[in-house]
Amino acid sequence: MEPGRRDSLALLTDLYQFTMAYGYWRAGRQREPAEFELFFRRCPFRGGFALSAGLGECLAFLRAFRLREPEIEYLQSVLPSTMEKAFFDYLRTVDASEVTVSSVPEGSIVFATVPLLQVKGPLLVVQLLETTLLCLVNYASLVATNATRFRMLAGPDKKLLELGLRRAQGPDGGLSASKYSYIGGFDWTSNVLAGKLYGIPVRGTVAHSYIMSFTSLAEVQPRTLKPLDGDEPVDFLPLAESWLRRVCQTLRVPHDRVNHGELAAFVSYAIAFPHNFQGLVDTYSIMGSGIPNFCAVALALNQLGYRTVGIRVDSGDLGKQAREIRQVLRTCSADFQVPWFATIPIAVSNDISERSLEELMQEGNEIDMIGIGTNLVTCPLQPSLGCVYKLVKVNGCPKLKLTEDEEKMTIPGSKVVYRLSDATGLPGSSQPAGNQEPRARLFEHAQPCAQETPGPGALPGCCD
């Protein structure tokens, strides 16, 4: 959510919420106690679960919920002129201080048809909240679930970097994607603002444009670098050139075919960031230029006491190239007696999808870090989670929606949701039961999986 917008989210809703609110008010029903449930009907991505997310944003929205004068004036301009002025006076008094939300903790596994949120309060108010709560939960839970699926495919040891900001659906979508990918299991984001707002670790190196901007070694300025444990600067460029000749001989790569502009870019970046040098090696030829140049600069840094942090590939057959690169690093490690060189982390990126990641993991690889953007933040396999917000109780009376579409029928009344786990403690399903029903034997040792959140007047710190 874009900073500074939360104080105006009361109008982030559908117009018919206000026409229904007027109908409740005209009938004198605005304060009748009511209960809604927010849930999804089918698990996303043809899977068996989703990850609940967006609770923190929902609580922040409820805490700030009220209609200020400019918003009242706008509503008067777009709603029918026949509506009584007293209704707008009533809207000026409306807030969410009497609303109670029960939910699973942010980041919990959830299942279809089981409430993510149970919202209780005055009928008029909880009706007005519908669209905004759906907006805050739908995408958050979808992208968190998508991130979790990537994490499950990658396994626990691979580092995952979210880098989808440039492909996201606008600034709000980009920030949400970074936040909820982190909740879903990613380690880092490239999104600097998300890092600042949400405390997510940020990572980044260079783009191909930086490499391409250099043409010759004459462009390297400055050229000197202090050794890690020394005071006298060393002319780093000839040191790297000397190592390049040795590396080319070891790897049997023609020295005259190595791109000198690429070498200049690596040298310049290494001088600027000797503790954090990571080479992007696929701008020209990976094995014919990128790898020899990278190894030369990394070995020159090693001679001055520094260790490179990694190498990145952004095109081609990522698994095959990572295996070939690892072999080169092992060769250089042995030939030049630099033990840590063999374990330099290898990072890859290149429009990675669930399918391509699964193939990478099945064939075996030498990859340490994976950057994922478009297929994470846009959720192309399912563009929406499809959450709905349904009335289940008004004034103590359970409410049931009957329809010709059986999938859209609802279960009436207040509920307690029990989490059923397998022998290892992993959640297998959740089962709702009426909150007045005696606990069935199946649920004797089960615990309710929803937690009640107090009204916004006394809300604890939300999950931001």
C-alpha positions as CSV (number, residue, x, y, z in Angstrom):
1,M,0.0,0.0,0.0
2,E,1.4,3.4,-1.0
3,P,2.5,5.4,2.1
4,G,0.1,8.1,3.0
5,R,-3.0,6.5,1.4
6,R,-4.4,4.6,4.4
7,D,-6.1,7.7,5.8
8,S,-8.3,7.8,2.8
9,L,-9.2,4.1,2.3
10,A,-12.8,4.5,3.4
11,L,-13.7,5.3,-0.2
12,L,-11.7,2.4,-1.6
13,T,-14.9,0.4,-2.0
14,D,-17.7,-0.2,-4.4
15,L,-20.5,2.4,-4.6
16,Y,-23.2,-0.1,-3.8
17,Q,-21.8,-0.5,-0.3
18,F,-23.0,3.1,0.5
19,T,-26.4,2.5,-1.1
20,M,-26.9,-0.6,1.0
21,A,-25.7,1.4,4.0
22,Y,-28.4,3.9,3.3
23,G,-31.0,1.2,3.1
24,Y,-29.9,-0.2,6.5
25,W,-30.1,3.3,8.0
26,R,-33.5,4.1,6.5
27,A,-34.9,0.9,8.0
28,G,-33.3,1.6,11.4
29,R,-31.1,-1.5,11.1
30,Q,-27.7,0.2,11.0
31,R,-26.7,-1.0,14.5
32,E,-28.0,-4.6,14.4
33,P,-25.1,-7.0,15.3
34,A,-23.9,-8.8,12.2
35,E,-21.1,-11.2,11.2
36,F,-19.4,-11.7,7.9
37,E,-16.8,-14.3,6.9
38,L,-14.0,-13.8,4.3
39,F,-12.9,-17.0,2.6
40,F,-12.0,-18.5,-0.8
41,R,-13.8,-21.3,-2.5
42,R,-11.0,-23.1,-4.2
43,C,-7.3,-23.5,-3.3
44,P,-5.1,-21.5,-5.8
45,F,-2.8,-22.9,-8.4
46,R,-4.7,-26.2,-8.3
47,G,-2.9,-26.9,-5.1
48,G,-4.1,-28.0,-1.7
49,F,-3.6,-24.9,0.5
50,A,-3.0,-21.1,0.6
51,L,-1.1,-18.8,2.8
52,S,-3.1,-16.3,4.7
53,A,-1.8,-12.7,4.4
54,G,-2.9,-9.1,4.5
55,L,-4.0,-9.2,8.2
56,G,-1.7,-6.4,9.1
57,E,-3.0,-4.1,6.4
58,C,-6.6,-5.0,7.4
59,L,-6.0,-4.0,11.0
60,A,-4.3,-0.7,9.9
61,F,-7.3,0.0,7.7
62,L,-9.8,-0.6,10.5
63,R,-7.8,1.5,12.9
64,A,-8.0,4.5,10.5
65,F,-11.5,3.9,9.2
66,R,-13.7,7.0,9.2
67,L,-15.3,9.3,6.7
68,R,-13.9,12.8,6.8
69,E,-15.6,15.9,5.4
70,P,-14.0,15.9,1.9
71,E,-15.1,12.3,1.5
72,I,-18.7,13.0,2.8
73,E,-18.9,15.9,0.3
74,Y,-17.8,13.6,-2.5
75,L,-20.4,11.0,-1.6
76,Q,-23.1,13.6,-1.6
77,S,-22.1,14.5,-5.1
78,V,-22.3,11.0,-6.6
79,L,-25.1,9.4,-4.6
80,P,-28.8,10.2,-5.5
81,S,-29.8,13.6,-4.5
82,T,-33.0,12.2,-2.9
83,M,-31.0,10.7,0.0
84,E,-31.7,12.4,3.3
85,K,-29.0,14.7,4.7
86,A,-29.3,13.1,8.0
87,F,-27.7,9.9,6.6
88,F,-24.5,11.8,5.8
89,D,-24.5,13.3,9.3
90,Y,-24.6,9.7,10.5
91,L,-21.7,8.7,8.3
92,R,-19.7,11.4,10.0
93,T,-19.9,9.4,13.2
94,V,-19.0,6.0,11.8
95,D,-15.8,4.2,12.6
96,A,-14.7,0.7,13.3
97,S,-14.3,0.9,17.1
98,E,-17.0,-1.7,17.6
99,V,-15.7,-4.1,15.0
100,T,-14.0,-7.4,16.1
101,V,-11.9,-9.5,13.8
102,S,-11.0,-13.1,14.3
103,S,-8.3,-14.6,12.1
104,V,-5.4,-17.0,11.8
105,P,-2.0,-15.4,12.3
106,E,-0.5,-13.7,9.3
107,G,1.4,-16.3,7.2
108,S,-0.6,-19.3,8.3
109,I,-1.6,-22.2,6.1
110,V,-5.3,-22.0,5.2
111,F,-7.8,-24.1,3.2
112,A,-10.8,-23.6,0.9
113,T,-14.2,-22.5,2.4
114,V,-12.7,-21.9,5.8
115,P,-12.8,-18.3,7.1
116,L,-9.6,-16.3,6.9
117,L,-11.4,-13.5,8.7
118,Q,-14.5,-13.4,10.8
119,V,-15.7,-9.8,11.1
120,K,-18.3,-8.8,13.7
121,G,-19.9,-5.5,14.4
122,P,-22.8,-3.1,13.5
123,L,-24.4,-4.2,10.3
124,L,-23.9,-0.9,8.4
125,V,-20.2,-0.7,9.3
126,V,-19.2,-4.3,8.6
127,Q,-21.0,-4.0,5.2
128,L,-19.0,-1.0,4.3
129,L,-15.8,-2.9,5.1
130,E,-16.4,-5.6,2.5
131,T,-14.6,-4.5,-0.6
132,T,-11.6,-3.0,1.1
133,L,-10.9,-6.1,3.2
134,L,-11.2,-8.3,0.1
135,C,-8.8,-6.0,-1.8
136,L,-6.3,-6.2,1.1
137,V,-6.4,-9.9,1.5
138,N,-6.9,-11.3,-2.0
139,Y,-3.6,-10.3,-3.7
140,A,-1.6,-10.5,-0.4
141,S,-2.6,-14.2,0.2
142,L,-2.2,-15.1,-3.5
143,V,1.4,-13.8,-3.9
144,A,2.4,-15.2,-0.5
145,T,1.1,-18.6,-1.6
146,N,2.9,-18.3,-4.9
147,A,6.1,-17.4,-3.0
148,T,5.6,-20.4,-0.8
149,R,5.3,-22.7,-3.8
150,F,8.6,-21.4,-5.2
151,R,10.2,-21.9,-1.8
152,M,8.9,-25.5,-1.6
153,L,10.3,-26.3,-5.1
154,A,13.7,-24.7,-4.3
155,G,14.0,-26.4,-1.0
156,P,15.3,-24.9,2.3
157,D,18.9,-24.3,1.3
158,K,18.6,-22.1,-1.9
159,K,18.4,-18.4,-1.3
160,L,15.5,-16.7,-3.1
161,L,15.5,-13.1,-4.3
162,E,12.3,-11.3,-5.3
163,L,13.0,-8.9,-8.1
164,G,9.6,-8.3,-9.7
165,L,9.1,-4.5,-9.1
166,R,9.6,-3.5,-12.7
167,R,7.0,-6.1,-13.8
168,A,4.4,-5.6,-11.0
169,Q,1.0,-4.1,-11.4
170,G,1.9,-0.5,-10.4
171,P,3.7,0.8,-7.3
172,D,1.2,-0.6,-4.8
173,G,1.4,-4.0,-6.4
174,G,5.2,-3.8,-6.4
175,L,5.3,-3.0,-2.7
176,S,2.7,-5.7,-1.8
177,A,4.6,-8.3,-3.9
178,S,7.8,-7.6,-2.0
179,K,6.2,-7.7,1.4
180,Y,4.2,-10.8,0.9
181,S,6.9,-12.7,-1.0
182,Y,9.0,-12.3,2.1
183,I,6.2,-13.6,4.2
184,G,5.9,-16.5,1.8
185,G,9.5,-17.6,2.3
186,F,11.8,-15.4,0.1
187,D,15.0,-14.2,1.7
188,W,15.5,-10.9,0.0
189,T,14.0,-8.2,-2.2
190,S,15.5,-5.9,-4.8
191,N,12.8,-3.3,-3.9
192,V,14.5,-0.6,-1.8
193,L,11.3,1.1,-0.7
194,A,9.9,-2.2,0.5
195,G,13.1,-2.7,2.5
196,K,12.7,0.6,4.1
197,L,9.0,0.3,4.9
198,Y,8.9,-3.3,6.0
199,G,12.4,-4.2,7.1
200,I,13.0,-6.8,4.4
201,P,16.7,-7.5,3.6
202,V,17.6,-5.9,0.2
203,R,20.1,-7.2,-2.4
204,G,21.3,-6.1,-5.8
205,T,24.4,-5.9,-8.0
206,V,24.7,-4.6,-11.6
207,A,22.7,-4.8,-14.8
208,H,24.0,-5.6,-18.3
209,S,23.8,-1.8,-19.0
210,Y,26.6,-1.2,-16.6
211,I,28.8,-3.8,-18.3
212,M,27.9,-2.5,-21.7
213,S,28.7,1.1,-20.8
214,F,32.4,0.3,-20.7
215,T,34.3,0.0,-24.0
216,S,38.0,0.0,-23.0
217,L,40.4,-0.3,-20.1
218,A,41.2,3.4,-20.4
219,E,37.7,4.1,-18.9
220,V,38.7,2.6,-15.5
221,Q,38.9,5.5,-13.0
222,P,40.1,5.4,-10.3
223,R,42.5,2.5,-10.8
224,T,43.9,2.1,-7.3
225,L,42.7,-0.1,-4.4
226,K,44.1,-0.4,-0.9
227,P,44.8,-3.9,0.3
228,L,42.5,-5.1,3.0
229,D,45.4,-5.1,5.6
230,G,47.5,-2.4,4.0
231,D,47.8,1.4,3.7
232,E,49.5,1.8,0.3
233,P,47.1,1.8,-2.7
234,V,47.8,-0.7,-5.4
235,D,47.2,-0.1,-9.2
236,F,44.5,-2.7,-9.5
237,L,44.1,-2.7,-13.3
238,P,47.4,-4.2,-14.2
239,L,47.0,-6.7,-11.4
240,A,43.7,-7.9,-12.9
241,E,45.3,-8.0,-16.4
242,S,48.1,-10.1,-15.1
243,W,45.6,-12.6,-13.5
244,L,43.6,-12.6,-16.8
245,R,46.5,-13.9,-18.7
246,R,47.0,-16.7,-16.2
247,V,43.3,-17.6,-16.1
248,C,43.1,-17.7,-19.9
249,Q,46.1,-20.0,-20.0
250,T,44.5,-22.3,-17.4
251,L,41.1,-22.3,-19.0
252,R,42.6,-22.5,-22.6
253,V,40.6,-19.4,-23.6
254,P,42.2,-17.1,-26.3
255,H,43.3,-14.0,-24.5
256,D,42.6,-11.7,-27.5
257,R,39.0,-12.8,-27.6
258,V,38.1,-11.6,-24.1
259,N,36.0,-8.5,-24.1
260,H,38.1,-5.6,-22.6
261,G,35.1,-3.4,-22.0
262,E,33.6,-6.2,-19.8
263,L,36.9,-6.5,-17.9
264,A,36.9,-2.7,-17.4
265,A,33.4,-2.9,-15.9
266,F,34.4,-5.7,-13.5
267,V,37.6,-3.9,-12.4
268,S,35.7,-0.6,-11.9
269,Y,33.0,-2.3,-9.9
270,A,35.5,-4.2,-7.8
271,I,37.4,-1.1,-6.9
272,A,34.1,0.6,-5.9
273,F,32.9,-2.5,-3.9
274,P,35.9,-4.7,-3.0
275,H,33.9,-6.4,-0.2
276,N,30.8,-7.0,-2.3
277,F,32.0,-7.8,-5.8
278,Q,29.6,-10.0,-7.8
279,G,30.1,-10.5,-11.5
280,L,27.3,-10.6,-14.1
281,V,29.0,-12.9,-16.7
282,D,26.6,-13.3,-19.6
283,T,26.7,-9.9,-21.4
284,Y,28.9,-11.2,-24.2
285,S,30.1,-14.8,-24.0
286,I,29.9,-16.6,-20.7
287,M,32.9,-19.0,-21.1
288,G,34.7,-17.0,-23.7
289,S,34.8,-13.7,-21.9
290,G,32.6,-13.4,-18.8
291,I,34.0,-16.2,-16.7
292,P,37.7,-15.5,-17.5
293,N,37.2,-11.8,-16.7
294,F,35.3,-12.6,-13.5
295,C,37.9,-15.1,-12.3
296,A,40.8,-12.6,-13.1
297,V,39.2,-9.8,-11.1
298,A,38.2,-12.1,-8.2
299,L,41.7,-13.6,-8.0
300,A,43.2,-10.0,-8.0
301,L,40.9,-9.1,-5.2
302,N,42.0,-12.2,-3.3
303,Q,45.6,-11.2,-3.7
304,L,44.7,-8.0,-1.9
305,G,42.8,-9.8,0.9
306,Y,39.2,-9.5,-0.4
307,R,36.7,-12.2,-1.2
308,T,34.1,-11.9,-4.0
309,V,30.5,-12.6,-2.9
310,G,29.2,-14.3,-6.0
311,I,28.6,-14.7,-9.7
312,R,25.3,-14.2,-11.7
313,V,24.0,-15.7,-14.9
314,D,20.8,-14.2,-16.5
315,S,20.3,-16.1,-19.7
316,G,20.5,-19.5,-21.4
317,D,20.4,-23.0,-19.9
318,L,20.9,-22.0,-16.3
319,G,21.4,-25.4,-14.8
320,K,24.0,-26.5,-17.4
321,Q,25.9,-23.2,-17.2
322,A,26.0,-23.3,-13.4
323,R,27.5,-26.7,-13.5
324,E,30.1,-25.6,-16.0
325,I,30.9,-22.5,-14.0
326,R,31.3,-24.5,-10.8
327,Q,33.8,-26.7,-12.6
328,V,35.8,-23.7,-13.7
329,L,35.8,-22.3,-10.1
330,R,37.1,-25.6,-8.8
331,T,39.8,-25.7,-11.4
332,C,41.0,-22.2,-10.5
333,S,40.7,-23.0,-6.8
334,A,43.1,-26.0,-7.3
335,D,45.5,-24.4,-9.8
336,F,45.9,-21.1,-7.9
337,Q,45.6,-22.7,-4.4
338,V,42.6,-20.5,-3.3
339,P,40.4,-23.0,-1.4
340,W,37.3,-20.7,-1.0
341,F,37.2,-20.0,-4.7
342,A,35.5,-23.4,-5.4
343,T,32.5,-22.4,-3.3
344,I,31.8,-18.9,-4.7
345,P,28.0,-18.6,-4.7
346,I,26.3,-18.9,-8.1
347,A,23.1,-16.8,-8.7
348,V,20.7,-17.2,-11.6
349,S,17.8,-15.3,-13.0
350,N,15.9,-15.4,-16.3
351,D,12.1,-15.3,-16.3
352,I,12.1,-18.3,-13.9
353,S,8.7,-20.0,-13.5
354,E,7.4,-22.9,-11.4
355,R,8.0,-25.2,-14.3
356,S,11.6,-24.1,-15.1
357,L,12.5,-24.1,-11.4
358,E,11.1,-27.6,-11.0
359,E,13.2,-28.8,-13.9
360,L,16.3,-27.1,-12.5
361,M,15.8,-28.9,-9.2
362,Q,15.1,-32.3,-10.8
363,E,18.2,-32.3,-13.0
364,G,20.5,-31.2,-10.1
365,N,22.5,-28.0,-10.2
366,E,25.2,-25.9,-8.6
367,I,23.0,-22.9,-8.0
368,D,23.0,-21.1,-4.7
369,M,20.7,-18.2,-5.2
370,I,17.7,-17.7,-7.5
371,G,16.2,-14.4,-8.6
372,I,12.5,-14.6,-9.5
373,G,10.4,-11.7,-10.8
374,T,7.6,-11.8,-13.3
375,N,6.2,-15.3,-12.5
376,L,6.2,-14.5,-8.8
377,V,4.6,-11.1,-8.6
378,T,2.1,-11.4,-11.5
379,C,0.9,-14.9,-10.5
380,P,0.2,-15.8,-14.2
381,L,-1.1,-19.3,-13.3
382,Q,-3.9,-17.7,-11.4
383,P,-4.5,-14.0,-11.5
384,S,-6.9,-13.9,-8.4
385,L,-7.5,-15.9,-5.3
386,G,-11.2,-15.2,-5.5
387,C,-11.9,-14.5,-1.9
388,V,-15.5,-13.6,-1.0
389,Y,-17.1,-11.9,2.0
390,K,-20.4,-13.4,3.0
391,L,-23.0,-12.6,5.6
392,V,-23.5,-15.5,8.1
393,K,-25.5,-13.9,11.0
394,V,-27.6,-10.8,11.7
395,N,-29.2,-9.9,15.0
396,G,-28.6,-13.4,16.4
397,C,-30.2,-15.1,13.3
398,P,-28.0,-17.4,11.1
399,K,-28.1,-16.5,7.4
400,L,-27.8,-18.9,4.5
401,K,-27.3,-18.1,0.9
402,L,-29.2,-20.6,-1.4
403,T,-28.4,-20.6,-5.0
404,E,-28.6,-22.8,-8.1
405,D,-24.7,-22.8,-8.1
406,E,-23.9,-25.2,-5.2
407,E,-20.4,-23.9,-4.9
408,K,-21.8,-20.5,-4.0
409,M,-24.0,-21.7,-1.2
410,T,-22.8,-20.6,2.3
411,I,-22.8,-22.2,5.7
412,P,-24.9,-20.2,8.1
413,G,-24.0,-19.0,11.6
414,S,-21.0,-18.3,13.8
415,K,-18.2,-20.9,13.6
416,V,-15.2,-22.2,15.4
417,V,-12.5,-23.6,13.0
418,Y,-10.4,-26.5,14.1
419,R,-7.1,-27.4,12.6
420,L,-6.4,-31.1,12.0
421,S,-2.7,-32.1,11.7
422,D,-0.9,-35.2,10.8
423,A,1.3,-37.2,13.1
424,T,4.3,-34.9,12.3
425,G,2.3,-31.8,13.2
426,L,1.8,-30.6,9.6
427,P,-1.6,-29.1,9.0
428,G,-3.8,-31.4,6.8
429,S,-7.1,-29.6,6.9
430,S,-9.3,-27.2,8.8
431,Q,-12.9,-28.0,9.8
432,P,-15.5,-25.5,10.8
433,A,-18.1,-26.2,13.4
434,G,-20.9,-24.1,14.9
435,N,-19.7,-22.3,17.9
436,Q,-22.6,-23.6,20.0
437,E,-22.1,-27.2,18.9
438,P,-20.6,-29.7,21.4
439,R,-17.1,-30.6,20.4
440,A,-17.0,-33.8,18.3
441,R,-14.6,-36.6,19.3
442,L,-12.6,-35.8,16.2
443,F,-11.9,-32.4,17.6
444,E,-11.1,-33.4,21.2
445,H,-7.5,-32.6,21.0
446,A,-7.8,-29.9,18.2
447,Q,-7.4,-26.2,18.9
448,P,-9.3,-23.3,17.3
449,C,-7.0,-21.8,14.7
450,A,-8.5,-18.3,14.7
451,Q,-7.5,-15.6,17.2
452,E,-9.8,-12.7,18.1
453,T,-8.5,-9.2,17.5
454,P,-9.9,-6.4,19.7
455,G,-11.6,-3.4,18.2
456,P,-9.5,-0.8,16.5
457,G,-9.6,1.4,19.6
458,A,-7.4,-1.1,21.4
459,L,-5.6,-2.8,18.5
460,P,-2.1,-4.1,19.3
461,G,0.7,-3.5,16.8
462,C,-0.3,-5.0,13.5
463,C,1.8,-7.3,11.3
464,D,3.5,-4.6,9.3
